[in-house]
């Protein structure tokens, strides 16, 4: 592949990992989150600081990055579980702006100049770049999708689904909304931290603007387009919205407007997304799948 195609594919793969994490929070547990880019940034900054200031390699720092992202997701999830719907969306937006402001104005995080000189990932003595980095990112994406698949078949996902459909009814059945909401926040933000770590080591330079509120809107748009609560929805939505901006470069300044318009259209005509319940794709594929089973 050309360097251009490899770069676009790598960025789509990294974003898909973050959207898989958002799917756990929004699709599985039903918690609206418009601040997912904050945890994407926390993972990136944690990886950058561990590499540039502590001298840790990607592999040594990755467990710490995932733990830091999940722990901060747990702490920031505590106030979020006390509110619902619109108020939850506003709370997560505020988290995004606060985290971005910390990255931008605190000198420890590089301030407005960001953090540069982040080393490349080394695996078996090979500096990962180009197609090698793409394959590495695809491997991590496969792990995240396998984890998502396992979650859909675990007792925890059944509890999250119950909370998503009717929190009051789930509580009467002995399901703790607080426990499982926090569980979803930890898993989802840990995946976002993993994506942020890959992003930092791939770009080798990060700044606060890379994790602003529009990035969160983009993540949510990818999830809604593909299908919330589905396994393949995050990947399909990320591929489509990852390719379209490159195909329509002249409209890049109107990206947020187009994302907002896309969200409104999907909510109105395909609320389940391209692969969600009641979608056109499922109506077409269902007879074929039933025929294959027979």
Order of alpha helices (4+ residues) and beta strands (2+ residues): alpha-alpha-alpha-alpha-beta-beta-beta-alpha-alpha-alpha-alpha-beta-alpha-alpha-alpha-alpha
